[in-house]
C-alpha cells in the first residue's frame, strides 16, 4: 500500500513539474534589451526594450516528420555565459568590431539545445540538435507577435508563375516568388494589410508609429538550410516562411551555356523544407532593435553571428574598385576601334585596363559576352598594368562544368568571378554560395555574387566574397523607374544589415524624374535619377568591398575632379560613423581609412539642408577638404555640381543644401603640413619630376624606381 502511495505521489509530482512553466531572462550588456523565455509544452519569447514590451509571447521551434517538436520538451539544464571580445575584419566598413553579448543555453535533455544571445544591437537564437540519424524538417515555427501595430517595410515577392521551357521542349509554370531577391520595399501600415499569399525576402523592417523603435528581422549563418522569407500571421503578427525542398527541377544541357540557366528552376517541391543530418547547428534567427535610425547604418550583428573566417592567409584578398563595360553598353568616346556591346573585343577590354591602370583602379570586370580565346592574353596584359581581371559567368557554369571552370580561369590568370543567376534559396541552393567561395579560395580568387540570395554572413566565413547583389541595383534603370533617391535612402537601413551589396553606382547620365525613361537598347547607355553629387555620395554610404564605376571611362574623363575623387575613395574602411539619418529621407555618414576621412550625404526627392559636425576629426589639426555639392539649380539640372576646397577642423559645423534627389561628398580631409614640410614637399615634387624624365631617357630601373617610390611616400607623410 505504501509503495502504491509513493508511486502515486511520484507520478503526481512529475506531472505537476511537467505542467509548470519554466521562465528565463536574458539582458543585453547595456541592460536596455531584455529577452524573456518561457518553456511550457512549447518555447516562447518576449522582447522588451527600455522596459517597453515590443514583442508579445511568440512561439519558436521546428516540427519534424516523425512527429517530434523541437522546443516542446522539458529543459534539463541551463548554462550562461558572457562574452566581450574583438573581431578583426578582413574587408568591411569597420576594421575591428567589438562583440559583446550575454548568452543562455537551454538544454532539452540530450537531444537538442536552444542558444540565445542578447547584444546591445539586438538578439538572436538558434537550435542545435544532437541526433545521430538524418532528420526531415516539415516546418519551422518563428512567430513575431508585436505589442504594437507596426508599419512593415516589406520586400514583397511575386505571387505569380511564368512559363519556362525545358530542354525537351516541355513547358512548366515556375513560381516567380522564389526566383528573385532584388525586391522593392512595399510599405504596409500593418501586417494585416499584407495581401493573402504574399511573402517577402529578408531583412524585413518594422516601425512603430509614434514611438522611436524599429525592429529588423533577418538571419545569419545559414548553410544547408533554406533561406528566410516572411509572411503575415495576423493584424500585428508575422512569421517565417521557407521554400520547400526541391522535388523536380528543369533539365538542361551542360554543354550549352545558354541552357545551364534553366537547369536549376524548380518544377515541384516536397512537403518538407529540409532533409539534413541530425547533429548540427541551425541558422540564427536575428532581431535587430534600435531607437535611433543612425545605428541601423552601422549594425553588424549578422556579421558577428556568422561562422569565423576559415581562410588562414587572407593577405591575397584585395578590395578595391573596378572598371566595367556592361552598364553603359560598352559605349566609349574618342577611340579608333568599334565600341558597343555588339563589338566586345580584346582591344576594347585593353582600353578599359589601360584606363584603370592610369587611375589606380584595381580591377576590370568582363561581363556577359566575353570570349575564352583572349582571356589569358588579356590577363597577362592586365598583370603588366597592375590591374586584376574579373569575369562574369552563369552560376551553373562553375557548378557543373566538367572541365572545372574555376581552375581553368585561375590558370588563365583571372583574379575572381562574378557569379550570376543563383535564383534560388532552398536548402540545396543555399549550399552553392559556400561551395563557390571555398573553391575560389583554393585558387586565391575573389567572388562577386550577382542574381543571388540575400547574404547571411558568408562574407565573414569566406571574406573573398566581396559583394552580393540581392538589391535593386543601377541595372534596373534599363527596365523601370524604381531606382530613385527615395530607394537609395531606404535600403541601407534594411538590406545593408545583411551584408555588402552589388549596387554598381557611378552613373553620369543624371536626369530629373520627369526626364527619365527606362531604356535597354544595344549601344545606348541608360539614364539615372538623382544629382551628380547624389551619385558620388554612394561611394561613401553604400557597402561594397569592390566598388564599381558603372559608366564609361570617357564619361569620367570629362570631369577631372570627379575622376580624382573616384580614384581615391576607398571601398573598405577602418571606421564608420553615421552622423545623421532618417529612414527613407536622408543619410549623412563619415568613414575613415588610415588618416583620411570621407563624408557622404544624400536625400530623397525632398530638398533639405543638413549640418555636418566635424567633431570626429583629430583635435588640434586643421584639415583641407574637397567638397562636391549640389548647386541651387541641380534639382532641375542634375548634372550640375560645385566642387569647393575649404579648411575644416573638429569645431567646424558645415551646413550643406541638398537639392531634390541631391547629395554631397567630402573628399579626404587631410591635415595641413607644417611650413618646412610643405617646402620640402615642393622640392621633392621637383626632384621626382626630374628623376622621372631622367629615368625614362636612360632606361634606368631598380634603384631609380625605388627612389621614386620613396619620394612618393614622403609626399604622403
ZIPEFEN-V238638 format. One record per residue. N is the residue number from 1. RES is the residue in three letters. D_CENTER is the distance of its C-alpha to the mean C-alpha in whole Angstrom. Layout:
{{N & RES & D_CENTER} {N & RES & D_CENTER}}
//
This chain:
{{1 & UNK & 70} {2 & UNK & 68} {3 & UNK & 66} {4 & UNK & 65} {5 & UNK & 64} {6 & UNK & 62} {7 & UNK & 60} {8 & UNK & 60} {9 & UNK & 59} {10 & UNK & 56} {11 & UNK & 55} {12 & UNK & 55} {13 & UNK & 53} {14 & UNK & 50} {15 & UNK & 50} {16 & UNK & 50} {17 & UNK & 47} {18 & UNK & 45} {19 & UNK & 45} {20 & UNK & 44} {21 & UNK & 41} {22 & UNK & 39} {23 & UNK & 37} {24 & UNK & 34} {25 & UNK & 32} {26 & UNK & 29} {27 & UNK & 28} {28 & UNK & 26} {29 & UNK & 27} {30 & UNK & 27} {31 & UNK & 29} {32 & UNK & 28} {33 & UNK & 26} {34 & UNK & 28} {35 & UNK & 28} {36 & UNK & 31} {37 & UNK & 31} {38 & UNK & 34} {39 & UNK & 36} {40 & UNK & 38} {41 & UNK & 38} {42 & UNK & 35} {43 & UNK & 32} {44 & UNK & 31} {45 & UNK & 29} {46 & UNK & 29} {47 & UNK & 27} {48 & UNK & 28} {49 & UNK & 27} {50 & UNK & 30} {51 & UNK & 32} {52 & UNK & 31} {53 & UNK & 30} {54 & UNK & 27} {55 & UNK & 27} {56 & UNK & 30} {57 & UNK & 31} {58 & UNK & 29} {59 & UNK & 29} {60 & UNK & 27} {61 & UNK & 28} {62 & UNK & 28} {63 & UNK & 31} {64 & UNK & 33} {65 & UNK & 35} {66 & UNK & 38} {67 & UNK & 38} {68 & UNK & 36} {69 & UNK & 34} {70 & UNK & 31} {71 & UNK & 32} {72 & UNK & 35} {73 & UNK & 37} {74 & UNK & 39} {75 & UNK & 37} {76 & UNK & 39} {77 & UNK & 38} {78 & UNK & 35} {79 & UNK & 34} {80 & UNK & 32} {81 & UNK & 30} {82 & UNK & 29} {83 & UNK & 26} {84 & UNK & 25} {85 & UNK & 24} {86 & UNK & 22} {87 & UNK & 19} {88 & UNK & 18} {89 & UNK & 15} {90 & UNK & 15} {91 & UNK & 12} {92 & UNK & 10} {93 & UNK & 11} {94 & UNK & 14} {95 & UNK & 16} {96 & UNK & 18} {97 & UNK & 17} {98 & UNK & 20} {99 & UNK & 20} {100 & UNK & 23} {101 & UNK & 23} {102 & UNK & 26} {103 & UNK & 27} {104 & UNK & 29} {105 & UNK & 30} {106 & UNK & 32} {107 & UNK & 34} {108 & UNK & 35} {109 & UNK & 38} {110 & UNK & 37} {111 & UNK & 35} {112 & UNK & 32} {113 & UNK & 30} {114 & UNK & 28} {115 & UNK & 26} {116 & UNK & 25} {117 & UNK & 23} {118 & UNK & 23} {119 & UNK & 21} {120 & UNK & 21} {121 & UNK & 18} {122 & UNK & 19} {123 & UNK & 20} {124 & UNK & 19} {125 & UNK & 22} {126 & UNK & 22} {127 & UNK & 25} {128 & UNK & 27} {129 & UNK & 30} {130 & UNK & 32} {131 & UNK & 34} {132 & UNK & 36} {133 & UNK & 36} {134 & UNK & 33} {135 & UNK & 32} {136 & UNK & 31} {137 & UNK & 29} {138 & UNK & 30} {139 & UNK & 28} {140 & UNK & 26} {141 & UNK & 27} {142 & UNK & 24} {143 & UNK & 25} {144 & UNK & 24} {145 & UNK & 28} {146 & UNK & 27} {147 & UNK & 30} {148 & UNK & 29} {149 & UNK & 29} {150 & UNK & 25} {151 & UNK & 24} {152 & UNK & 21} {153 & UNK & 18} {154 & UNK & 17} {155 & UNK & 15} {156 & UNK & 18} {157 & UNK & 19} {158 & UNK & 22} {159 & UNK & 25} {160 & UNK & 27} {161 & UNK & 28} {162 & UNK & 28} {163 & UNK & 31} {164 & UNK & 30} {165 & UNK & 33} {166 & UNK & 33} {167 & UNK & 35} {168 & UNK & 38} {169 & UNK & 38} {170 & UNK & 37} {171 & UNK & 35} {172 & UNK & 33} {173 & UNK & 31} {174 & UNK & 27} {175 & UNK & 25} {176 & UNK & 23} {177 & UNK & 21} {178 & UNK & 19} {179 & UNK & 18} {180 & UNK & 16} {181 & UNK & 12} {182 & UNK & 12} {183 & UNK & 14} {184 & UNK & 15} {185 & UNK & 16} {186 & UNK & 20} {187 & UNK & 21} {188 & UNK & 24} {189 & UNK & 27} {190 & UNK & 27} {191 & UNK & 26} {192 & UNK & 29} {193 & UNK & 29} {194 & UNK & 26} {195 & UNK & 28} {196 & UNK & 29} {197 & UNK & 27} {198 & UNK & 24} {199 & UNK & 21} {200 & UNK & 17} {201 & UNK & 14} {202 & UNK & 12} {203 & UNK & 11} {204 & UNK & 14} {205 & UNK & 16} {206 & UNK & 20} {207 & UNK & 22} {208 & UNK & 25} {209 & UNK & 27} {210 & UNK & 30} {211 & UNK & 28} {212 & UNK & 25} {213 & UNK & 23} {214 & UNK & 20} {215 & UNK & 18} {216 & UNK & 15} {217 & UNK & 15} {218 & UNK & 13} {219 & UNK & 13} {220 & UNK & 12} {221 & UNK & 14} {222 & UNK & 15} {223 & UNK & 17} {224 & UNK & 20} {225 & UNK & 20} {226 & UNK & 19} {227 & UNK & 15} {228 & UNK & 16} {229 & UNK & 17} {230 & UNK & 19} {231 & UNK & 22} {232 & UNK & 25} {233 & UNK & 28} {234 & UNK & 30} {235 & UNK & 31} {236 & UNK & 29} {237 & UNK & 27} {238 & UNK & 24} {239 & UNK & 23} {240 & UNK & 21} {241 & UNK & 21} {242 & UNK & 21} {243 & UNK & 22} {244 & UNK & 25} {245 & UNK & 26} {246 & UNK & 27} {247 & UNK & 30} {248 & UNK & 31} {249 & UNK & 29} {250 & UNK & 30} {251 & UNK & 32} {252 & UNK & 31} {253 & UNK & 32} {254 & UNK & 30} {255 & UNK & 33} {256 & UNK & 32} {257 & UNK & 28} {258 & UNK & 28} {259 & UNK & 29} {260 & UNK & 26} {261 & UNK & 24} {262 & UNK & 26} {263 & UNK & 27} {264 & UNK & 24} {265 & UNK & 25} {266 & UNK & 26} {267 & UNK & 29} {268 & UNK & 30} {269 & UNK & 29} {270 & UNK & 31} {271 & UNK & 31} {272 & UNK & 29} {273 & UNK & 25} {274 & UNK & 26} {275 & UNK & 28} {276 & UNK & 28} {277 & UNK & 29} {278 & UNK & 31} {279 & UNK & 30} {280 & UNK & 26} {281 & UNK & 23} {282 & UNK & 21} {283 & UNK & 18} {284 & UNK & 17} {285 & UNK & 18} {286 & UNK & 16} {287 & UNK & 17} {288 & UNK & 16} {289 & UNK & 19} {290 & UNK & 19} {291 & UNK & 22} {292 & UNK & 21} {293 & UNK & 18} {294 & UNK & 17} {295 & UNK & 16} {296 & UNK & 13} {297 & UNK & 12} {298 & UNK & 12} {299 & UNK & 12} {300 & UNK & 11} {301 & UNK & 13} {302 & UNK & 10} {303 & UNK & 10} {304 & UNK & 14} {305 & UNK & 15} {306 & UNK & 14} {307 & UNK & 17} {308 & UNK & 17} {309 & UNK & 17} {310 & UNK & 20} {311 & UNK & 20} {312 & UNK & 23} {313 & UNK & 23} {314 & UNK & 20} {315 & UNK & 22} {316 & UNK & 21} {317 & UNK & 17} {318 & UNK & 17} {319 & UNK & 14} {320 & UNK & 16} {321 & UNK & 16} {322 & UNK & 17} {323 & UNK & 20} {324 & UNK & 20} {325 & UNK & 22} {326 & UNK & 21} {327 & UNK & 20} {328 & UNK & 23} {329 & UNK & 25} {330 & UNK & 26} {331 & UNK & 29} {332 & UNK & 30} {333 & UNK & 33} {334 & UNK & 36} {335 & UNK & 36} {336 & UNK & 39} {337 & UNK & 37} {338 & UNK & 36} {339 & UNK & 32} {340 & UNK & 30} {341 & UNK & 28} {342 & UNK & 32} {343 & UNK & 33} {344 & UNK & 30} {345 & UNK & 32} {346 & UNK & 32} {347 & UNK & 33} {348 & UNK & 31} {349 & UNK & 28} {350 & UNK & 30} {351 & UNK & 30} {352 & UNK & 26} {353 & UNK & 27} {354 & UNK & 30} {355 & UNK & 28} {356 & UNK & 25} {357 & UNK & 27} {358 & UNK & 29} {359 & UNK & 26} {360 & UNK & 24} {361 & UNK & 21} {362 & UNK & 20} {363 & UNK & 19} {364 & UNK & 21} {365 & UNK & 19} {366 & UNK & 22} {367 & UNK & 20} {368 & UNK & 23} {369 & UNK & 26} {370 & UNK & 27} {371 & UNK & 30} {372 & UNK & 30} {373 & UNK & 34} {374 & UNK & 32} {375 & UNK & 29} {376 & UNK & 31} {377 & UNK & 33} {378 & UNK & 30} {379 & UNK & 28} {380 & UNK & 31} {381 & UNK & 32} {382 & UNK & 28} {383 & UNK & 29} {384 & UNK & 32} {385 & UNK & 30} {386 & UNK & 27} {387 & UNK & 24} {388 & UNK & 22} {389 & UNK & 22} {390 & UNK & 19} {391 & UNK & 20} {392 & UNK & 19} {393 & UNK & 20} {394 & UNK & 20} {395 & UNK & 19} {396 & UNK & 22} {397 & UNK & 24} {398 & UNK & 22} {399 & UNK & 23} {400 & UNK & 26} {401 & UNK & 28} {402 & UNK & 31} {403 & UNK & 31} {404 & UNK & 28} {405 & UNK & 26} {406 & UNK & 24} {407 & UNK & 27} {408 & UNK & 28} {409 & UNK & 25} {410 & UNK & 26} {411 & UNK & 29} {412 & UNK & 29} {413 & UNK & 27} {414 & UNK & 24} {415 & UNK & 21} {416 & UNK & 18} {417 & UNK & 17} {418 & UNK & 15} {419 & UNK & 15} {420 & UNK & 15} {421 & UNK & 17} {422 & UNK & 16} {423 & UNK & 17} {424 & UNK & 17} {425 & UNK & 16} {426 & UNK & 20} {427 & UNK & 21} {428 & UNK & 22} {429 & UNK & 18} {430 & UNK & 16} {431 & UNK & 18} {432 & UNK & 17} {433 & UNK & 14} {434 & UNK & 16} {435 & UNK & 19} {436 & UNK & 17} {437 & UNK & 16} {438 & UNK & 19} {439 & UNK & 21} {440 & UNK & 19} {441 & UNK & 19} {442 & UNK & 23} {443 & UNK & 24} {444 & UNK & 21} {445 & UNK & 19} {446 & UNK & 15} {447 & UNK & 13} {448 & UNK & 11} {449 & UNK & 10} {450 & UNK & 11} {451 & UNK & 13} {452 & UNK & 11} {453 & UNK & 11} {454 & UNK & 8} {455 & UNK & 6} {456 & UNK & 9} {457 & UNK & 9} {458 & UNK & 10} {459 & UNK & 9} {460 & UNK & 12} {461 & UNK & 14} {462 & UNK & 14} {463 & UNK & 12} {464 & UNK & 14} {465 & UNK & 10} {466 & UNK & 9} {467 & UNK & 6} {468 & UNK & 6} {469 & UNK & 7} {470 & UNK & 8} {471 & UNK & 8} {472 & UNK & 12} {473 & UNK & 12} {474 & UNK & 15} {475 & UNK & 17} {476 & UNK & 18} {477 & UNK & 20} {478 & UNK & 22} {479 & UNK & 23} {480 & UNK & 22} {481 & UNK & 22} {482 & UNK & 19} {483 & UNK & 17} {484 & UNK & 19} {485 & UNK & 19} {486 & UNK & 19} {487 & UNK & 15} {488 & UNK & 14} {489 & UNK & 15} {490 & UNK & 14} {491 & UNK & 10} {492 & UNK & 9} {493 & UNK & 11} {494 & UNK & 10} {495 & UNK & 7} {496 & UNK & 5} {497 & UNK & 7} {498 & UNK & 6} {499 & UNK & 3} {500 & UNK & 2} {501 & UNK & 4} {502 & UNK & 7} {503 & UNK & 9} {504 & UNK & 12} {505 & UNK & 14} {506 & UNK & 18} {507 & UNK & 20} {508 & UNK & 23} {509 & UNK & 25} {510 & UNK & 25} {511 & UNK & 27} {512 & UNK & 28} {513 & UNK & 27} {514 & UNK & 31} {515 & UNK & 30} {516 & UNK & 27} {517 & UNK & 28} {518 & UNK & 25} {519 & UNK & 27} {520 & UNK & 26} {521 & UNK & 29} {522 & UNK & 30} {523 & UNK & 30} {524 & UNK & 29} {525 & UNK & 26} {526 & UNK & 24} {527 & UNK & 24} {528 & UNK & 22} {529 & UNK & 22} {530 & UNK & 22} {531 & UNK & 24} {532 & UNK & 24} {533 & UNK & 23} {534 & UNK & 20} {535 & UNK & 18} {536 & UNK & 19} {537 & UNK & 17} {538 & UNK & 14} {539 & UNK & 14} {540 & UNK & 14} {541 & UNK & 12} {542 & UNK & 9} {543 & UNK & 6} {544 & UNK & 7} {545 & UNK & 9} {546 & UNK & 11} {547 & UNK & 12} {548 & UNK & 14} {549 & UNK & 17} {550 & UNK & 18} {551 & UNK & 22} {552 & UNK & 25} {553 & UNK & 26} {554 & UNK & 29} {555 & UNK & 28} {556 & UNK & 26} {557 & UNK & 29} {558 & UNK & 31} {559 & UNK & 29} {560 & UNK & 30} {561 & UNK & 29} {562 & UNK & 25} {563 & UNK & 25} {564 & UNK & 26} {565 & UNK & 23} {566 & UNK & 21} {567 & UNK & 22} {568 & UNK & 22} {569 & UNK & 19} {570 & UNK & 16} {571 & UNK & 13} {572 & UNK & 13} {573 & UNK & 15} {574 & UNK & 17} {575 & UNK & 17} {576 & UNK & 15} {577 & UNK & 18} {578 & UNK & 17} {579 & UNK & 21} {580 & UNK & 21} {581 & UNK & 19} {582 & UNK & 20} {583 & UNK & 18} {584 & UNK & 18} {585 & UNK & 20} {586 & UNK & 19} {587 & UNK & 17} {588 & UNK & 19} {589 & UNK & 17} {590 & UNK & 18} {591 & UNK & 17} {592 & UNK & 19} {593 & UNK & 20} {594 & UNK & 23} {595 & UNK & 26} {596 & UNK & 24} {597 & UNK & 22} {598 & UNK & 20} {599 & UNK & 20} {600 & UNK & 18} {601 & UNK & 19} {602 & UNK & 19} {603 & UNK & 21} {604 & UNK & 21} {605 & UNK & 24} {606 & UNK & 26} {607 & UNK & 28} {608 & UNK & 28} {609 & UNK & 29} {610 & UNK & 27} {611 & UNK & 28} {612 & UNK & 26} {613 & UNK & 28} {614 & UNK & 28} {615 & UNK & 29} {616 & UNK & 26} {617 & UNK & 28} {618 & UNK & 30} {619 & UNK & 34} {620 & UNK & 37} {621 & UNK & 35} {622 & UNK & 35} {623 & UNK & 32} {624 & UNK & 32} {625 & UNK & 29} {626 & UNK & 28} {627 & UNK & 27} {628 & UNK & 26} {629 & UNK & 27} {630 & UNK & 28} {631 & UNK & 32} {632 & UNK & 34} {633 & UNK & 34} {634 & UNK & 30} {635 & UNK & 29} {636 & UNK & 32} {637 & UNK & 31} {638 & UNK & 28} {639 & UNK & 28} {640 & UNK & 30} {641 & UNK & 29} {642 & UNK & 31} {643 & UNK & 30} {644 & UNK & 32} {645 & UNK & 33} {646 & UNK & 34} {647 & UNK & 34} {648 & UNK & 32} {649 & UNK & 33} {650 & UNK & 31} {651 & UNK & 34} {652 & UNK & 33} {653 & UNK & 31} {654 & UNK & 30} {655 & UNK & 30} {656 & UNK & 29} {657 & UNK & 29} {658 & UNK & 26} {659 & UNK & 28} {660 & UNK & 26} {661 & UNK & 23} {662 & UNK & 23} {663 & UNK & 22} {664 & UNK & 23} {665 & UNK & 21} {666 & UNK & 23} {667 & UNK & 24} {668 & UNK & 24} {669 & UNK & 27} {670 & UNK & 29} {671 & UNK & 32} {672 & UNK & 36} {673 & UNK & 38} {674 & UNK & 41} {675 & UNK & 44} {676 & UNK & 45} {677 & UNK & 42} {678 & UNK & 41} {679 & UNK & 45} {680 & UNK & 44} {681 & UNK & 41} {682 & UNK & 43} {683 & UNK & 45} {684 & UNK & 42} {685 & UNK & 41} {686 & UNK & 44} {687 & UNK & 45} {688 & UNK & 42} {689 & UNK & 43} {690 & UNK & 46} {691 & UNK & 45} {692 & UNK & 43} {693 & UNK & 45} {694 & UNK & 48} {695 & UNK & 45} {696 & UNK & 45} {697 & UNK & 49} {698 & UNK & 50} {699 & UNK & 47} {700 & UNK & 46} {701 & UNK & 43} {702 & UNK & 42} {703 & UNK & 44} {704 & UNK & 43} {705 & UNK & 40} {706 & UNK & 39} {707 & UNK & 41} {708 & UNK & 39} {709 & UNK & 36} {710 & UNK & 37} {711 & UNK & 38} {712 & UNK & 35} {713 & UNK & 34} {714 & UNK & 37} {715 & UNK & 36} {716 & UNK & 32} {717 & UNK & 34}}
//
